[in-house]
């Protein structure tokens, strides 16, 4: 219930700020994880290429990246 004296408004604003901050942190960590995992996969593919001199096709990179990201976010 909103009360004009400001007490309840401050409590609701604090709760809203907490949830907004929690959501922003969750999204930031998720995006950070996706970016890092994507670059690690590219680096590992480049390392395999340096060791074997047999490059993988781009389609294989995309398939592996998608599979790892789906597996990482599965409950």
N, C-alpha and C positions, 0 to 999 in steps of 0.2 A: 504494500500500500504506500503510495506516494504522499508524503506529508510536506507541507511547505516550510516547515521550520528548518529543513535541511538535514536533519539527522538521518532519516530513512533514505534520502536521496544519496547521501555520502556512502551509506552501506551498499546500496545497489550499484553505485558507480564503482566502488571498490571491487565488488564481485564481477562486474562486467569487465573491468580492467584485468582482473586475474584470469578470467576465461579467455579474453582476447590475447593476453600474453601467453597463456598456455597453448592456445591454438597456433599462434605465430611461431612459438618455439618448436612445436611439433612439426609444422610444415617446413621450417628451416632445416631441422634435423633430417627429415625425410628427403628433401631435395638434396641436401649435402650428401646423404648416403647414396642416392642414385647417381649423382655426378661422380663421386669417388669410385663407386663400383664400376661405372662405365669406363672411366679412364684406366682402372686396373685391368679390366678385360682387354682393352686396346693394347696396353703395355704388354700383357702376357702373350697376346697374339703376335706382337712385334718381336718378342723374345723367342717365340717358337720359330718365327721366320728367320731370325738370326742364327738359330741353332740348326735348322733343317734346310734352309733356303727353299722351302716349299710354302709359298704364301697361301693363306686361306682366302676363299672368296668373301666378298663383302656380305653376301647373303648369310654365310655361316657366322660371321661376327654378329650380325643383327639377331639371328636365331639364338645364339648362345647368350647374348646380352639380355634378350627378352626372357629367356628361360630362367636365368639367374635372378633377375629382378622380380619375376613372379614368384619364384621359390622363396626369395628373401622376405616378401611381404605376405606370404601365406601364413595363416594362423597355426 
